[in-house]
Amino acid sequence: MFHAASTRMRPLLMTSLSACIGLLPAAISTGIGSQVQRPLATVIVGGMLSDRSCWLIVVPALKMVFSGP
């Protein structure tokens, strides 16, 4: 379990960080059309960050709890 988490952490974090960095200008924009883009970009950025932390922390912990020692 620890080996799988350590080998998958870097690709997962790089994917989520690249998506978040790419959508950050849309999430903080205030120009024309930002009323439509800002909420969508905010949801995607928040979802990518919380989803990756869930996959890296919560899922391995639940797997270890339910699969036993």
Predicted model as a PDB file, atoms N, CA, C, CB and O in Angstrom, pLDDT in the B-factor column:
MODEL        1                                                                  
ATOM      1  N   MET A   1       0.818  -1.187   0.000  1.00 65.00           N  
ATOM      2  CA  MET A   1       0.000   0.000   0.000  1.00 65.00           C  
ATOM      3  C   MET A   1       0.866   1.256   0.000  1.00 65.00           C  
ATOM      4  CB  MET A   1      -0.933  -0.005   1.197  1.00 65.00           C  
ATOM      5  O   MET A   1       0.588   2.214  -0.721  1.00 65.00           O  
ATOM      6  N   PHE A   2       1.914   1.238   0.815  1.00 70.00           N  
ATOM      7  CA  PHE A   2       2.795   2.400   0.861  1.00 70.00           C  
ATOM      8  C   PHE A   2       3.564   2.566  -0.444  1.00 70.00           C  
ATOM      9  CB  PHE A   2       3.768   2.280   2.029  1.00 70.00           C  
ATOM     10  O   PHE A   2       3.784   3.688  -0.899  1.00 70.00           O  
ATOM     11  N   HIS A   3       3.969   1.460  -1.042  1.00 78.00           N  
ATOM     12  CA  HIS A   3       4.689   1.526  -2.321  1.00 78.00           C  
ATOM     13  C   HIS A   3       3.787   2.094  -3.412  1.00 78.00           C  
ATOM     14  CB  HIS A   3       5.205   0.126  -2.732  1.00 78.00           C  
ATOM     15  O   HIS A   3       4.221   2.930  -4.204  1.00 78.00           O  
ATOM     16  N   ALA A   4       2.542   1.646  -3.455  1.00 70.00           N  
ATOM     17  CA  ALA A   4       1.606   2.150  -4.474  1.00 70.00           C  
ATOM     18  C   ALA A   4       1.336   3.639  -4.274  1.00 70.00           C  
ATOM     19  CB  ALA A   4       0.278   1.361  -4.426  1.00 70.00           C  
ATOM     20  O   ALA A   4       1.268   4.390  -5.247  1.00 70.00           O  
ATOM     21  N   ALA A   5       1.185   4.066  -3.039  1.00 67.00           N  
ATOM     22  CA  ALA A   5       0.931   5.487  -2.774  1.00 67.00           C  
ATOM     23  C   ALA A   5       2.145   6.339  -3.128  1.00 67.00           C  
ATOM     24  CB  ALA A   5       0.555   5.699  -1.300  1.00 67.00           C  
ATOM     25  O   ALA A   5       2.002   7.452  -3.634  1.00 67.00           O  
ATOM     26  N   SER A   6       3.330   5.818  -2.864  1.00 74.00           N  
ATOM     27  CA  SER A   6       4.529   6.608  -3.167  1.00 74.00           C  
ATOM     28  C   SER A   6       4.808   6.676  -4.664  1.00 74.00           C  
ATOM     29  CB  SER A   6       5.738   6.023  -2.449  1.00 74.00           C  
ATOM     30  O   SER A   6       5.335   7.682  -5.138  1.00 74.00           O  
ATOM     31  N   THR A   7       4.470   5.638  -5.419  1.00 82.00           N  
ATOM     32  CA  THR A   7       4.716   5.682  -6.860  1.00 82.00           C  
ATOM     33  C   THR A   7       3.654   6.474  -7.602  1.00 82.00           C  
ATOM     34  CB  THR A   7       4.784   4.281  -7.418  1.00 82.00           C  
ATOM     35  O   THR A   7       3.945   7.013  -8.670  1.00 82.00           O  
ATOM     36  N   ARG A   8       2.458   6.568  -7.091  1.00 77.00           N  
ATOM     37  CA  ARG A   8       1.381   7.281  -7.775  1.00 77.00           C  
ATOM     38  C   ARG A   8       1.230   8.725  -7.323  1.00 77.00           C  
ATOM     39  CB  ARG A   8       0.089   6.561  -7.565  1.00 77.00           C  
ATOM     40  O   ARG A   8       0.492   9.485  -7.950  1.00 77.00           O  
ATOM     41  N   MET A   9       1.900   9.119  -6.261  1.00 77.00           N  
ATOM     42  CA  MET A   9       1.695  10.463  -5.730  1.00 77.00           C  
ATOM     43  C   MET A   9       2.186  11.534  -6.700  1.00 77.00           C  
ATOM     44  CB  MET A   9       2.405  10.611  -4.392  1.00 77.00           C  
ATOM     45  O   MET A   9       1.472  12.509  -6.935  1.00 77.00           O  
ATOM     46  N   ARG A  10       3.357  11.385  -7.259  1.00 82.00           N  
ATOM     47  CA  ARG A  10       3.891  12.427  -8.130  1.00 82.00           C  
ATOM     48  C   ARG A  10       3.037  12.628  -9.380  1.00 82.00           C  
ATOM     49  CB  ARG A  10       5.311  12.087  -8.531  1.00 82.00           C  
ATOM     50  O   ARG A  10       2.712  13.774  -9.691  1.00 82.00           O  
ATOM     51  N   PRO A  11       2.651  11.573 -10.122  1.00 84.00           N  
ATOM     52  CA  PRO A  11       1.793  11.819 -11.293  1.00 84.00           C  
ATOM     53  C   PRO A  11       0.443  12.432 -10.947  1.00 84.00           C  
ATOM     54  CB  PRO A  11       1.567  10.534 -12.032  1.00 84.00           C  
ATOM     55  O   PRO A  11      -0.051  13.285 -11.683  1.00 84.00           O  
ATOM     56  N   LEU A  12      -0.155  12.015  -9.848  1.00 79.00           N  
ATOM     57  CA  LEU A  12      -1.445  12.583  -9.452  1.00 79.00           C  
ATOM     58  C   LEU A  12      -1.316  14.057  -9.081  1.00 79.00           C  
ATOM     59  CB  LEU A  12      -2.029  11.800  -8.276  1.00 79.00           C  
ATOM     60  O   LEU A  12      -2.147  14.876  -9.475  1.00 79.00           O  
ATOM     61  N   LEU A  13      -0.288  14.386  -8.335  1.00 81.00           N  
ATOM     62  CA  LEU A  13      -0.108  15.786  -7.945  1.00 81.00           C  
ATOM     63  C   LEU A  13       0.253  16.661  -9.133  1.00 81.00           C  
ATOM     64  CB  LEU A  13       0.968  15.902  -6.878  1.00 81.00           C  
ATOM     65  O   LEU A  13      -0.207  17.799  -9.218  1.00 81.00           O  
ATOM     66  N   MET A  14       1.064  16.157 -10.050  1.00 86.00           N  
ATOM     67  CA  MET A  14       1.423  16.943 -11.230  1.00 86.00           C  
ATOM     68  C   MET A  14       0.199  17.204 -12.109  1.00 86.00           C  
ATOM     69  CB  MET A  14       2.511  16.223 -12.040  1.00 86.00           C  
ATOM     70  O   MET A  14       0.049  18.297 -12.654  1.00 86.00           O  
ATOM     71  N   THR A  15      -0.666  16.214 -12.249  1.00 85.00           N  
ATOM     72  CA  THR A  15      -1.876  16.384 -13.045  1.00 85.00           C  
ATOM     73  C   THR A  15      -2.803  17.420 -12.422  1.00 85.00           C  
ATOM     74  CB  THR A  15      -2.604  15.051 -13.196  1.00 85.00           C  
ATOM     75  O   THR A  15      -3.297  18.313 -13.110  1.00 85.00           O  
ATOM     76  N   SER A  16      -3.035  17.300 -11.134  1.00 83.00           N  
ATOM     77  CA  SER A  16      -3.953  18.235 -10.487  1.00 83.00           C  
ATOM     78  C   SER A  16      -3.364  19.641 -10.417  1.00 83.00           C  
ATOM     79  CB  SER A  16      -4.302  17.745  -9.083  1.00 83.00           C  
ATOM     80  O   SER A  16      -4.091  20.619 -10.594  1.00 83.00           O  
ATOM     81  N   LEU A  17      -2.078  19.761 -10.166  1.00 87.00           N  
ATOM     82  CA  LEU A  17      -1.474  21.092 -10.102  1.00 87.00           C  
ATOM     83  C   LEU A  17      -1.451  21.770 -11.460  1.00 87.00           C  
ATOM     84  CB  LEU A  17      -0.065  21.004  -9.551  1.00 87.00           C  
ATOM     85  O   LEU A  17      -1.645  22.982 -11.547  1.00 87.00           O  
ATOM     86  N   SER A  18      -1.217  21.012 -12.518  1.00 90.00           N  
ATOM     87  CA  SER A  18      -1.225  21.640 -13.844  1.00 90.00           C  
ATOM     88  C   SER A  18      -2.626  22.116 -14.220  1.00 90.00           C  
ATOM     89  CB  SER A  18      -0.703  20.659 -14.905  1.00 90.00           C  
ATOM     90  O   SER A  18      -2.771  23.174 -14.833  1.00 90.00           O  
ATOM     91  N   ALA A  19      -3.652  21.356 -13.866  1.00 87.00           N  
ATOM     92  CA  ALA A  19      -5.021  21.791 -14.132  1.00 87.00           C  
ATOM     93  C   ALA A  19      -5.376  23.017 -13.294  1.00 87.00           C  
ATOM     94  CB  ALA A  19      -6.010  20.652 -13.848  1.00 87.00           C  
ATOM     95  O   ALA A  19      -6.024  23.942 -13.785  1.00 87.00           O  
ATOM     96  N   CYS A  20      -4.955  23.023 -12.042  1.00 87.00           N  
ATOM     97  CA  CYS A  20      -5.259  24.158 -11.165  1.00 87.00           C  
ATOM     98  C   CYS A  20      -4.525  25.416 -11.601  1.00 87.00           C  
ATOM     99  CB  CYS A  20      -4.898  23.826  -9.723  1.00 87.00           C  
ATOM    100  O   CYS A  20      -5.098  26.505 -11.592  1.00 87.00           O  
ATOM    101  N   ILE A  21      -3.266  25.274 -11.981  1.00 90.00           N  
ATOM    102  CA  ILE A  21      -2.503  26.438 -12.438  1.00 90.00           C  
ATOM    103  C   ILE A  21      -3.078  26.962 -13.748  1.00 90.00           C  
ATOM    104  CB  ILE A  21      -1.010  26.080 -12.611  1.00 90.00           C  
ATOM    105  O   ILE A  21      -3.119  28.173 -13.963  1.00 90.00           O  
ATOM    106  N   GLY A  22      -3.517  26.074 -14.617  1.00 91.00           N  
ATOM    107  CA  GLY A  22      -4.099  26.504 -15.885  1.00 91.00           C  
ATOM    108  C   GLY A  22      -5.427  27.213 -15.725  1.00 91.00           C  
ATOM    109  O   GLY A  22      -5.737  28.120 -16.498  1.00 91.00           O  
ATOM    110  N   LEU A  23      -6.217  26.822 -14.743  1.00 89.00           N  
ATOM    111  CA  LEU A  23      -7.526  27.434 -14.534  1.00 89.00           C  
ATOM    112  C   LEU A  23      -7.515  28.562 -13.505  1.00 89.00           C  
ATOM    113  CB  LEU A  23      -8.506  26.385 -14.107  1.00 89.00           C  
ATOM    114  O   LEU A  23      -8.541  29.206 -13.291  1.00 89.00           O  
ATOM    115  N   LEU A  24      -6.396  28.806 -12.880  1.00 88.00           N  
ATOM    116  CA  LEU A  24      -6.330  29.869 -11.881  1.00 88.00           C  
ATOM    117  C   LEU A  24      -6.642  31.250 -12.452  1.00 88.00           C  
ATOM    118  CB  LEU A  24      -4.967  29.886 -11.252  1.00 88.00           C  
ATOM    119  O   LEU A  24      -7.353  32.013 -11.797  1.00 88.00           O  
ATOM    120  N   PRO A  25      -6.150  31.614 -13.639  1.00 89.00           N  
ATOM    121  CA  PRO A  25      -6.538  32.923 -14.184  1.00 89.00           C  
ATOM    122  C   PRO A  25      -8.050  33.047 -14.424  1.00 89.00           C  
ATOM    123  CB  PRO A  25      -5.798  33.175 -15.490  1.00 89.00           C  
ATOM    124  O   PRO A  25      -8.616  34.121 -14.223  1.00 89.00           O  
ATOM    125  N   ALA A  26      -8.698  31.976 -14.844  1.00 89.00           N  
ATOM    126  CA  ALA A  26     -10.147  32.021 -15.043  1.00 89.00           C  
ATOM    127  C   ALA A  26     -10.879  32.109 -13.708  1.00 89.00           C  
ATOM    128  CB  ALA A  26     -10.621  30.788 -15.824  1.00 89.00           C  
ATOM    129  O   ALA A  26     -11.955  32.700 -13.629  1.00 89.00           O  
ATOM    130  N   ALA A  27     -10.302  31.524 -12.660  1.00 87.00           N  
ATOM    131  CA  ALA A  27     -10.955  31.549 -11.350  1.00 87.00           C  
ATOM    132  C   ALA A  27     -10.874  32.904 -10.679  1.00 87.00           C  
ATOM    133  CB  ALA A  27     -10.343  30.513 -10.452  1.00 87.00           C  
ATOM    134  O   ALA A  27     -11.729  33.235  -9.858  1.00 87.00           O  
ATOM    135  N   ILE A  28      -9.851  33.708 -11.014  1.00 88.00           N  
ATOM    136  CA  ILE A  28      -9.716  35.011 -10.363  1.00 88.00           C  
ATOM    137  C   ILE A  28      -9.974  36.173 -11.314  1.00 88.00           C  
ATOM    138  CB  ILE A  28      -8.338  35.146  -9.767  1.00 88.00           C  
ATOM    139  O   ILE A  28      -9.721  37.327 -10.967  1.00 88.00           O  
ATOM    140  N   SER A  29     -10.472  35.878 -12.505  1.00 87.00           N  
ATOM    141  CA  SER A  29     -10.700  36.937 -13.484  1.00 87.00           C  
ATOM    142  C   SER A  29     -11.891  37.806 -13.088  1.00 87.00           C  
ATOM    143  CB  SER A  29     -10.924  36.337 -14.875  1.00 87.00           C  
ATOM    144  O   SER A  29     -12.802  37.361 -12.389  1.00 87.00           O  
ATOM    145  N   THR A  30     -11.862  39.050 -13.551  1.00 88.00           N  
ATOM    146  CA  THR A  30     -12.954  39.985 -13.272  1.00 88.00           C  
ATOM    147  C   THR A  30     -13.407  40.698 -14.539  1.00 88.00           C  
ATOM    148  CB  THR A  30     -12.524  41.010 -12.220  1.00 88.00           C  
ATOM    149  O   THR A  30     -14.204  41.633 -14.461  1.00 88.00           O  
ATOM    150  N   GLY A  31     -12.923  40.285 -15.690  1.00 86.00           N  
ATOM    151  CA  GLY A  31     -13.232  40.961 -16.950  1.00 86.00           C  
ATOM    152  C   GLY A  31     -14.566  40.533 -17.528  1.00 86.00           C  
ATOM    153  O   GLY A  31     -15.409  39.946 -16.849  1.00 86.00           O  
ATOM    154  N   ILE A  32     -14.729  40.845 -18.803  1.00 87.00           N  
ATOM    155  CA  ILE A  32     -15.959  40.521 -19.514  1.00 87.00           C  
ATOM    156  C   ILE A  32     -16.075  39.002 -19.649  1.00 87.00           C  
ATOM    157  CB  ILE A  32     -15.992  41.207 -20.910  1.00 87.00           C  
ATOM    158  O   ILE A  32     -15.118  38.339 -20.048  1.00 87.00           O  
ATOM    159  N   GLY A  33     -17.226  38.463 -19.323  1.00 82.00           N  
ATOM    160  CA  GLY A  33     -17.473  37.031 -19.412  1.00 82.00           C  
ATOM    161  C   GLY A  33     -17.032  36.242 -18.199  1.00 82.00           C  
ATOM    162  O   GLY A  33     -17.171  35.019 -18.169  1.00 82.00           O  
ATOM    163  N   SER A  34     -16.505  36.919 -17.206  1.00 85.00           N  
ATOM    164  CA  SER A  34     -16.029  36.198 -16.027  1.00 85.00           C  
ATOM    165  C   SER A  34     -17.173  35.684 -15.155  1.00 85.00           C  
ATOM    166  CB  SER A  34     -15.126  37.094 -15.206  1.00 85.00           C  
ATOM    167  O   SER A  34     -16.966  34.813 -14.310  1.00 85.00           O  
ATOM    168  N   GLN A  35     -18.385  36.223 -15.357  1.00 88.00           N  
ATOM    169  CA  GLN A  35     -19.526  35.748 -14.572  1.00 88.00           C  
ATOM    170  C   GLN A  35     -19.831  34.288 -14.874  1.00 88.00           C  
ATOM    171  CB  GLN A  35     -20.760  36.609 -14.849  1.00 88.00           C  
ATOM    172  O   GLN A  35     -20.375  33.579 -14.028  1.00 88.00           O  
ATOM    173  N   VAL A  36     -19.487  33.838 -16.069  1.00 87.00           N  
ATOM    174  CA  VAL A  36     -19.728  32.446 -16.457  1.00 87.00           C  
ATOM    175  C   VAL A  36     -18.511  31.590 -16.151  1.00 87.00           C  
ATOM    176  CB  VAL A  36     -20.080  32.351 -17.950  1.00 87.00           C  
ATOM    177  O   VAL A  36     -18.655  30.465 -15.671  1.00 87.00           O  
ATOM    178  N   GLN A  37     -17.324  32.097 -16.419  1.00 88.00           N  
ATOM    179  CA  GLN A  37     -16.106  31.307 -16.266  1.00 88.00           C  
ATOM    180  C   GLN A  37     -15.678  31.120 -14.820  1.00 88.00           C  
ATOM    181  CB  GLN A  37     -14.997  31.946 -17.025  1.00 88.00           C  
ATOM    182  O   GLN A  37     -15.215  30.043 -14.445  1.00 88.00           O  
ATOM    183  N   ARG A  38     -15.825  32.150 -14.012  1.00 90.00           N  
ATOM    184  CA  ARG A  38     -15.314  32.101 -12.646  1.00 90.00           C  
ATOM    185  C   ARG A  38     -15.925  30.988 -11.798  1.00 90.00           C  
ATOM    186  CB  ARG A  38     -15.553  33.415 -11.980  1.00 90.00           C  
ATOM    187  O   ARG A  38     -15.171  30.257 -11.155  1.00 90.00           O  
ATOM    188  N   PRO A  39     -17.244  30.816 -11.757  1.00 91.00           N  
ATOM    189  CA  PRO A  39     -17.793  29.730 -10.928  1.00 91.00           C  
ATOM    190  C   PRO A  39     -17.358  28.343 -11.403  1.00 91.00           C  
ATOM    191  CB  PRO A  39     -19.310  29.805 -10.919  1.00 91.00           C  
ATOM    192  O   PRO A  39     -17.054  27.472 -10.587  1.00 91.00           O  
ATOM    193  N   LEU A  40     -17.328  28.141 -12.701  1.00 90.00           N  
ATOM    194  CA  LEU A  40     -16.914  26.842 -13.224  1.00 90.00           C  
ATOM    195  C   LEU A  40     -15.452  26.568 -12.903  1.00 90.00           C  
ATOM    196  CB  LEU A  40     -17.141  26.776 -14.737  1.00 90.00           C  
ATOM    197  O   LEU A  40     -15.114  25.465 -12.470  1.00 90.00           O  
ATOM    198  N   ALA A  41     -14.585  27.543 -13.104  1.00 89.00           N  
ATOM    199  CA  ALA A  41     -13.166  27.359 -12.813  1.00 89.00           C  
ATOM    200  C   ALA A  41     -12.925  27.149 -11.323  1.00 89.00           C  
ATOM    201  CB  ALA A  41     -12.367  28.559 -13.306  1.00 89.00           C  
ATOM    202  O   ALA A  41     -12.062  26.359 -10.940  1.00 89.00           O  
ATOM    203  N   THR A  42     -13.676  27.846 -10.486  1.00 90.00           N  
ATOM    204  CA  THR A  42     -13.530  27.678  -9.047  1.00 90.00           C  
ATOM    205  C   THR A  42     -13.908  26.274  -8.609  1.00 90.00           C  
ATOM    206  CB  THR A  42     -14.377  28.697  -8.310  1.00 90.00           C  
ATOM    207  O   THR A  42     -13.229  25.678  -7.773  1.00 90.00           O  
ATOM    208  N   VAL A  43     -14.974  25.749  -9.162  1.00 91.00           N  
ATOM    209  CA  VAL A  43     -15.412  24.395  -8.827  1.00 91.00           C  
ATOM    210  C   VAL A  43     -14.385  23.367  -9.296  1.00 91.00           C  
ATOM    211  CB  VAL A  43     -16.786  24.100  -9.455  1.00 91.00           C  
ATOM    212  O   VAL A  43     -14.094  22.410  -8.578  1.00 91.00           O  
ATOM    213  N   ILE A  44     -13.847  23.555 -10.471  1.00 89.00           N  
ATOM    214  CA  ILE A  44     -12.869  22.601 -10.991  1.00 89.00           C  
ATOM    215  C   ILE A  44     -11.581  22.654 -10.180  1.00 89.00           C  
ATOM    216  CB  ILE A  44     -12.575  22.882 -12.470  1.00 89.00           C  
ATOM    217  O   ILE A  44     -11.025  21.608  -9.844  1.00 89.00           O  
ATOM    218  N   VAL A  45     -11.101  23.839  -9.862  1.00 88.00           N  
ATOM    219  CA  VAL A  45      -9.873  23.961  -9.073  1.00 88.00           C  
ATOM    220  C   VAL A  45     -10.068  23.352  -7.686  1.00 88.00           C  
ATOM    221  CB  VAL A  45      -9.450  25.441  -8.953  1.00 88.00           C  
ATOM    222  O   VAL A  45      -9.219  22.590  -7.226  1.00 88.00           O  
ATOM    223  N   GLY A  46     -11.150  23.670  -7.029  1.00 87.00           N  
ATOM    224  CA  GLY A  46     -11.426  23.103  -5.707  1.00 87.00           C  
ATOM    225  C   GLY A  46     -11.614  21.602  -5.741  1.00 87.00           C  
ATOM    226  O   GLY A  46     -11.148  20.891  -4.850  1.00 87.00           O  
ATOM    227  N   GLY A  47     -12.292  21.120  -6.758  1.00 88.00           N  
ATOM    228  CA  GLY A  47     -12.499  19.686  -6.893  1.00 88.00           C  
ATOM    229  C   GLY A  47     -11.216  18.930  -7.164  1.00 88.00           C  
ATOM    230  O   GLY A  47     -11.003  17.849  -6.614  1.00 88.00           O  
ATOM    231  N   MET A  48     -10.363  19.484  -8.003  1.00 85.00           N  
ATOM    232  CA  MET A  48      -9.091  18.817  -8.295  1.00 85.00           C  
ATOM    233  C   MET A  48      -8.207  18.745  -7.054  1.00 85.00           C  
ATOM    234  CB  MET A  48      -8.352  19.548  -9.422  1.00 85.00           C  
ATOM    235  O   MET A  48      -7.569  17.723  -6.804  1.00 85.00           O  
ATOM    236  N   LEU A  49      -8.168  19.818  -6.281  1.00 81.00           N  
ATOM    237  CA  LEU A  49      -7.331  19.806  -5.083  1.00 81.00           C  
ATOM    238  C   LEU A  49      -7.883  18.868  -4.012  1.00 81.00           C  
ATOM    239  CB  LEU A  49      -7.204  21.215  -4.519  1.00 81.00           C  
ATOM    240  O   LEU A  49      -7.129  18.107  -3.406  1.00 81.00           O  
ATOM    241  N   SER A  50      -9.184  18.916  -3.778  1.00 85.00           N  
ATOM    242  CA  SER A  50      -9.759  18.053  -2.746  1.00 85.00           C  
ATOM    243  C   SER A  50      -9.816  16.595  -3.182  1.00 85.00           C  
ATOM    244  CB  SER A  50     -11.150  18.531  -2.385  1.00 85.00           C  
ATOM    245  O   SER A  50      -9.671  15.700  -2.350  1.00 85.00           O  
ATOM    246  N   ASP A  51     -10.021  16.346  -4.455  1.00 84.00           N  
ATOM    247  CA  ASP A  51     -10.068  14.972  -4.957  1.00 84.00           C  
ATOM    248  C   ASP A  51      -8.718  14.291  -4.827  1.00 84.00           C  
ATOM    249  CB  ASP A  51     -10.523  14.951  -6.412  1.00 84.00           C  
ATOM    250  O   ASP A  51      -8.647  13.137  -4.403  1.00 84.00           O  
ATOM    251  N   ARG A  52      -7.671  14.968  -5.177  1.00 78.00           N  
ATOM    252  CA  ARG A  52      -6.339  14.359  -5.093  1.00 78.00           C  
ATOM    253  C   ARG A  52      -5.933  14.107  -3.656  1.00 78.00           C  
ATOM    254  CB  ARG A  52      -5.303  15.245  -5.772  1.00 78.00           C  
ATOM    255  O   ARG A  52      -5.324  13.079  -3.360  1.00 78.00           O  
ATOM    256  N   SER A  53      -6.254  15.017  -2.762  1.00 77.00           N  
ATOM    257  CA  SER A  53      -5.924  14.773  -1.355  1.00 77.00           C  
ATOM    258  C   SER A  53      -6.734  13.603  -0.812  1.00 77.00           C  
ATOM    259  CB  SER A  53      -6.182  16.036  -0.508  1.00 77.00           C  
ATOM    260  O   SER A  53      -6.247  12.833   0.015  1.00 77.00           O  
ATOM    261  N   CYS A  54      -7.958  13.473  -1.277  1.00 81.00           N  
ATOM    262  CA  CYS A  54      -8.785  12.336  -0.854  1.00 81.00           C  
ATOM    263  C   CYS A  54      -8.197  11.022  -1.341  1.00 81.00           C  
ATOM    264  CB  CYS A  54     -10.220  12.490  -1.374  1.00 81.00           C  
ATOM    265  O   CYS A  54      -8.120  10.052  -0.586  1.00 81.00           O  
ATOM    266  N   TRP A  55      -7.779  10.988  -2.610  1.00 79.00           N  
ATOM    267  CA  TRP A  55      -7.213   9.758  -3.160  1.00 79.00           C  
ATOM    268  C   TRP A  55      -5.892   9.392  -2.515  1.00 79.00           C  
ATOM    269  CB  TRP A  55      -7.025   9.894  -4.647  1.00 79.00           C  
ATOM    270  O   TRP A  55      -5.582   8.207  -2.395  1.00 79.00           O  
ATOM    271  N   LEU A  56      -5.108  10.367  -2.099  1.00 76.00           N  
ATOM    272  CA  LEU A  56      -3.789  10.077  -1.536  1.00 76.00           C  
ATOM    273  C   LEU A  56      -3.811   9.820  -0.033  1.00 76.00           C  
ATOM    274  CB  LEU A  56      -2.858  11.213  -1.827  1.00 76.00           C  
ATOM    275  O   LEU A  56      -2.899   9.180   0.489  1.00 76.00           O  
ATOM    276  N   ILE A  57      -4.827  10.300   0.670  1.00 81.00           N  
ATOM    277  CA  ILE A  57      -4.843  10.166   2.125  1.00 81.00           C  
ATOM    278  C   ILE A  57      -5.982   9.274   2.605  1.00 81.00           C  
ATOM    279  CB  ILE A  57      -4.956  11.534   2.772  1.00 81.00           C  
ATOM    280  O   ILE A  57      -5.753   8.322   3.351  1.00 81.00           O  
ATOM    281  N   VAL A  58      -7.202   9.573   2.183  1.00 84.00           N  
ATOM    282  CA  VAL A  58      -8.375   8.897   2.743  1.00 84.00           C  
ATOM    283  C   VAL A  58      -8.531   7.475   2.194  1.00 84.00           C  
ATOM    284  CB  VAL A  58      -9.637   9.707   2.448  1.00 84.00           C  
ATOM    285  O   VAL A  58      -8.783   6.545   2.961  1.00 84.00           O  
ATOM    286  N   VAL A  59      -8.388   7.298   0.897  1.00 81.00           N  
ATOM    287  CA  VAL A  59      -8.610   5.973   0.298  1.00 81.00           C  
ATOM    288  C   VAL A  59      -7.602   4.943   0.801  1.00 81.00           C  
ATOM    289  CB  VAL A  59      -8.534   6.064  -1.227  1.00 81.00           C  
ATOM    290  O   VAL A  59      -8.020   3.841   1.155  1.00 81.00           O  
ATOM    291  N   PRO A  60      -6.290   5.231   0.855  1.00 79.00           N  
ATOM    292  CA  PRO A  60      -5.371   4.230   1.424  1.00 79.00           C  
ATOM    293  C   PRO A  60      -5.662   3.926   2.891  1.00 79.00           C  
ATOM    294  CB  PRO A  60      -3.936   4.707   1.287  1.00 79.00           C  
ATOM    295  O   PRO A  60      -5.523   2.784   3.328  1.00 79.00           O  
ATOM    296  N   ALA A  61      -6.066   4.943   3.651  1.00 83.00           N  
ATOM    297  CA  ALA A  61      -6.387   4.696   5.057  1.00 83.00           C  
ATOM    298  C   ALA A  61      -7.612   3.795   5.186  1.00 83.00           C  
ATOM    299  CB  ALA A  61      -6.626   6.021   5.793  1.00 83.00           C  
ATOM    300  O   ALA A  61      -7.623   2.878   6.006  1.00 83.00           O  
ATOM    301  N   LEU A  62      -8.642   4.051   4.383  1.00 86.00           N  
ATOM    302  CA  LEU A  62      -9.833   3.193   4.422  1.00 86.00           C  
ATOM    303  C   LEU A  62      -9.520   1.780   3.952  1.00 86.00           C  
ATOM    304  CB  LEU A  62     -10.945   3.788   3.560  1.00 86.00           C  
ATOM    305  O   LEU A  62     -10.063   0.816   4.493  1.00 86.00           O  
ATOM    306  N   LYS A  63      -8.669   1.644   2.973  1.00 84.00           N  
ATOM    307  CA  LYS A  63      -8.278   0.311   2.480  1.00 84.00           C  
ATOM    308  C   LYS A  63      -7.573  -0.472   3.562  1.00 84.00           C  
ATOM    309  CB  LYS A  63      -7.372   0.425   1.246  1.00 84.00           C  
ATOM    310  O   LYS A  63      -7.831  -1.662   3.740  1.00 84.00           O  
ATOM    311  N   MET A  64      -6.681   0.187   4.292  1.00 84.00           N  
ATOM    312  CA  MET A  64      -5.972  -0.503   5.360  1.00 84.00           C  
ATOM    313  C   MET A  64      -6.899  -0.855   6.517  1.00 84.00           C  
ATOM    314  CB  MET A  64      -4.821   0.350   5.860  1.00 84.00           C  
ATOM    315  O   MET A  64      -6.721  -1.889   7.161  1.00 84.00           O  
ATOM    316  N   VAL A  65      -7.894   0.002   6.787  1.00 88.00           N  
ATOM    317  CA  VAL A  65      -8.822  -0.283   7.887  1.00 88.00           C  
ATOM    318  C   VAL A  65      -9.731  -1.455   7.542  1.00 88.00           C  
ATOM    319  CB  VAL A  65      -9.667   0.958   8.214  1.00 88.00           C  
ATOM    320  O   VAL A  65      -9.952  -2.335   8.374  1.00 88.00           O  
ATOM    321  N   PHE A  66     -10.256  -1.473   6.328  1.00 89.00           N  
ATOM    322  CA  PHE A  66     -11.217  -2.499   5.963  1.00 89.00           C  
ATOM    323  C   PHE A  66     -10.585  -3.811   5.497  1.00 89.00           C  
ATOM    324  CB  PHE A  66     -12.104  -1.976   4.895  1.00 89.00           C  
ATOM    325  O   PHE A  66     -11.237  -4.854   5.551  1.00 89.00           O  
ATOM    326  N   SER A  67      -9.340  -3.781   5.045  1.00 84.00           N  
ATOM    327  CA  SER A  67      -8.715  -5.025   4.595  1.00 84.00           C  
ATOM    328  C   SER A  67      -8.040  -5.777   5.724  1.00 84.00           C  
ATOM    329  CB  SER A  67      -7.709  -4.736   3.513  1.00 84.00           C  
ATOM    330  O   SER A  67      -7.723  -6.958   5.582  1.00 84.00           O  
ATOM    331  N   GLY A  68      -7.817  -5.108   6.841  1.00 73.00           N  
ATOM    332  CA  GLY A  68      -7.216  -5.767   7.994  1.00 73.00           C  
ATOM    333  C   GLY A  68      -5.699  -5.728   7.929  1.00 73.00           C  
ATOM    334  O   GLY A  68      -5.119  -5.236   6.961  1.00 73.00           O  
ATOM    335  N   PRO A  69      -5.061  -6.254   8.973  1.00 63.00           N  
ATOM    336  CA  PRO A  69      -3.591  -6.212   9.039  1.00 63.00           C  
ATOM    337  C   PRO A  69      -2.908  -7.186   8.128  1.00 63.00           C  
ATOM    338  CB  PRO A  69      -3.141  -6.469  10.419  1.00 63.00           C  
ATOM    339  O   PRO A  69      -1.679  -7.243   8.096  1.00 63.00           O  
TER     340      PRO A  69                                                      
ENDMDL                                                                          
END                                                                             
